[in-house]
Amino acid sequence: MTRRPTDEQFDAFVTDAWRPLYRTAYLLLGEHTAAEDLTQAALTKTYAAWPRIRETAAAHGYARTTLLNEARTLFRKASWRRELASGDLPEPPPADGVDPSDRPTVLAALRELPAGQRAVIALRFYEDLNVEQTAALLDCSAGTVKSQTSAGPTKLRRLLGDAILPEGALHD
């Protein structure tokens, strides 16, 4: 019989999972406070399910799925606002050839995408999930993911211009 994960293992899980969950939430919502709330809600629901989780490695997928479901619930609410106040996202170490000063412009352009398209872009290019994994998490068809994976960068390129998002910058 498999042993249930302990509270100490949950603490270690939260330490490990907080940053990637928060960044995904921020990419989905575009606002720090809402992203923190969404991340906390996902972790709270993960903790409620903790006794049913048999392997701590499965908790990451459970928490990410819960985060996406919570975000989907937010997007469906009539009170969801398209324009949200935003602050500065903490800077990761700069990647080769990427100008960190472009980050606010890119994040603003991401907020211009429809919620579903933004979710596909975040999961495919930030979380590095394949089409099937993304479709399963978003409960949609692989064809929808493929079309959104194509349409999202096209719209971002139109908003940002080739100087910031050159052709082929986002690809499978």
C-alpha positions in Angstrom: 0.0 0.0 0.0 1.3 3.5 -0.9 1.9 5.9 1.9 0.1 9.2 1.9 2.3 12.3 1.5 2.9 14.2 4.8 2.4 17.8 5.6 6.2 18.3 5.5 6.1 17.0 1.9 3.4 19.5 1.1 5.5 22.3 2.6 8.4 21.2 0.3 6.0 20.9 -2.6 4.8 24.5 -2.1 8.3 25.8 -1.9 9.1 24.1 -5.2 5.8 24.8 -7.0 5.0 28.4 -6.0 7.1 30.3 -8.5 6.1 28.3 -11.6 2.4 28.4 -10.6 2.6 32.1 -9.9 4.3 32.9 -13.2 1.7 30.9 -15.1 -1.1 32.7 -13.2 0.5 36.0 -14.0 0.8 35.2 -17.7 -2.9 34.2 -17.6 -4.2 37.2 -15.6 -1.6 39.9 -16.2 -1.9 41.3 -12.6 0.2 40.5 -9.6 -2.5 40.4 -6.9 -4.9 38.4 -8.9 -2.1 35.9 -9.8 -1.1 35.6 -6.2 -4.8 34.9 -5.3 -5.1 32.4 -8.1 -1.9 30.6 -7.1 -3.0 30.5 -3.4 -6.5 29.1 -4.4 -4.8 26.4 -6.5 -2.5 25.4 -3.6 -5.3 25.5 -1.1 -7.3 23.0 -3.3 -4.2 20.9 -3.8 -3.8 20.8 0.0 -7.4 19.7 0.4 -6.8 16.9 -2.0 -3.4 16.1 -0.5 -4.5 12.9 1.4 -5.7 11.5 -2.0 -2.4 12.2 -3.8 -0.3 9.0 -3.8 2.9 10.4 -5.3 4.2 13.9 -4.6 5.4 14.1 -8.3 1.7 14.0 -9.3 1.0 17.1 -7.2 2.6 19.5 -9.7 0.1 18.4 -12.5 -2.8 18.5 -10.1 -1.9 22.0 -8.9 -1.4 23.3 -12.5 -4.7 21.8 -13.6 -6.5 23.3 -10.6 -4.9 26.7 -11.3 -6.2 26.5 -14.9 -9.7 25.5 -13.8 -9.8 28.4 -11.3 -8.6 30.8 -14.0 -11.3 29.5 -16.4 -13.9 30.1 -13.7 -12.6 33.7 -13.4 -12.8 34.2 -17.1 -16.5 33.1 -17.2 -17.6 35.6 -14.5 -19.3 38.7 -15.7 -17.2 40.7 -13.4 -14.0 39.7 -15.2 -12.4 42.9 -16.4 -10.3 43.0 -19.6 -8.2 45.9 -18.3 -6.3 45.1 -15.2 -3.8 47.2 -13.3 -0.3 45.7 -13.5 3.0 46.1 -11.8 6.5 44.9 -12.7 7.1 41.2 -13.0 10.2 40.1 -11.1 13.0 39.8 -13.7 14.5 36.4 -14.3 18.1 36.3 -15.4 18.2 37.7 -19.0 18.3 35.1 -21.8 20.8 35.5 -24.6 19.5 38.0 -27.2 16.5 39.1 -25.1 16.2 42.7 -24.1 14.6 42.8 -20.6 13.3 46.3 -21.3 10.8 44.8 -23.8 9.1 42.7 -21.1 6.4 45.3 -20.1 5.5 45.7 -23.8 5.3 41.9 -24.3 3.2 41.5 -21.2 0.8 44.3 -22.3 0.5 42.6 -25.7 -0.3 39.2 -24.0 -3.1 40.9 -22.1 -4.6 41.9 -25.5 -5.1 38.2 -26.4 -8.4 36.5 -25.6 -8.2 34.5 -22.4 -8.2 31.1 -24.1 -5.5 32.1 -26.6 -3.4 33.5 -23.7 -3.8 30.2 -21.8 -2.6 28.2 -24.9 0.4 30.5 -25.3 1.4 30.3 -21.7 1.1 26.5 -21.5 2.8 25.8 -24.9 5.6 28.3 -24.7 6.1 29.0 -20.9 5.2 25.6 -19.5 6.6 23.9 -22.6 3.7 21.5 -22.9 2.9 19.6 -26.1 -0.4 20.0 -28.0 -2.0 16.9 -26.4 -1.1 18.0 -22.8 -2.3 21.5 -23.4 -5.6 20.2 -24.9 -6.2 17.9 -21.9 -5.5 20.7 -19.4 -7.8 23.2 -21.2 -10.4 20.5 -22.0 -10.5 21.3 -25.7 -9.5 19.6 -28.9 -5.9 19.3 -30.2 -7.1 21.3 -33.3 -8.1 24.2 -31.1 -4.7 24.2 -29.4 -3.0 24.1 -32.8 -5.1 27.0 -34.2 -4.5 29.1 -31.1 -0.8 28.2 -31.1 -0.7 29.6 -34.6 -3.1 32.6 -34.1 -1.6 33.8 -30.8 2.0 34.5 -32.0 0.5 36.0 -35.2 -1.5 38.5 -33.2 1.4 39.2 -30.8 3.7 39.9 -33.8 1.1 42.3 -35.2 0.9 44.0 -31.8 4.6 44.0 -31.1 6.2 44.2 -34.5 9.0 42.0 -35.9 11.6 44.0 -33.9 10.4 42.5 -30.6 8.9 39.3 -31.8 10.6 38.2 -35.0 9.1 35.5 -37.3 9.8 32.1 -35.8 10.5 33.4 -32.3 7.6 31.3 -30.9 7.6 27.9 -32.6 6.9 24.3 -31.6 
